[in-house]
Amino acid sequence: MQEGKGTMHDGRKTSWRVYLWLLGAVIVAVSAGALFFALFNTAINNQLDAIATPTPLNDGVRVVAPPKPVLDFTLTSHTGQPVSLSDLRGKPVLLFFGYTHCPDVCPLTMLAFRRVHEALGEQADDIAYVFISVDPQRDTPEQLARYLEQRNVPFVIGLQGDDDTLQRIARDYNLVYEQVPDPNVPSNYLMNHTSNAFLFNAEGRMAAIFAFQTDAEVIAEHIRPLLPPS
């Protein structure tokens, strides 16, 4: 009987050990799952925040040294008048390629242009701001004029031209643009395009290239040395 009691006692110990081991394993698994979910949820939220609120880039600048000469071109402005790049010599030029139906990059870049204009203060009009459309099919001078008014950038010169002229300009700027279907509206299309902005000095030579989302104050800092003394 004593031996039997001893056997019963050892069996209970073993059962409790198994129970405690299983309980510990469950706790570890639940904790690991909760940690994974928390990290995953944080990562998703961070991605959504980044999409909703683009972060300005302070280092998105490539200085072109020495400044690079580019070919002259003539396009039609939003007022219907011909404008050549050489017409703007005598003052720096901040230039961007986009299109008026652009849902994201172009409106944000026009906002950056407005902030640059504000940051330059009294010298804001000592530089020319240019928006060249890569969508000649839809961006007529009238459409460009409406767009610039809607974006509250009346100081920007809107330019458009035929595709042959744009292709020639594109080669000089390493510019890429192409028409792609709109996944949300089958009858519509979007334009994939280079999102850089280009800065020219008063002699018409390319002096710097700014990546999309470069902070407006950083752009203004590169413009100020090119301006005449105030």
Secondary structure as GFF3:
##gff-version 3
##sequence-region A 1 230
A	DSSP	alpha_helix	2	52	.	.	.	ID=ss1
A	DSSP	beta_strand	61	69	.	.	.	ID=ss2
A	DSSP	beta_strand	74	77	.	.	.	ID=ss3
A	DSSP	beta_strand	82	84	.	.	.	ID=ss4
A	DSSP	three_ten_helix	85	88	.	.	.	ID=ss5
A	DSSP	beta_strand	93	98	.	.	.	ID=ss6
A	DSSP	alpha_helix	105	119	.	.	.	ID=ss7
A	DSSP	three_ten_helix	121	126	.	.	.	ID=ss8
A	DSSP	beta_strand	128	133	.	.	.	ID=ss9
A	DSSP	alpha_helix	141	150	.	.	.	ID=ss10
A	DSSP	beta_strand	156	160	.	.	.	ID=ss11
A	DSSP	alpha_helix	163	173	.	.	.	ID=ss12
A	DSSP	beta_strand	177	181	.	.	.	ID=ss13
A	DSSP	beta_strand	189	193	.	.	.	ID=ss14
A	DSSP	beta_strand	197	200	.	.	.	ID=ss15
A	DSSP	beta_strand	205	210	.	.	.	ID=ss16
A	DSSP	alpha_helix	216	223	.	.	.	ID=ss17
A	DSSP	three_ten_helix	224	226	.	.	.	ID=ss18
###
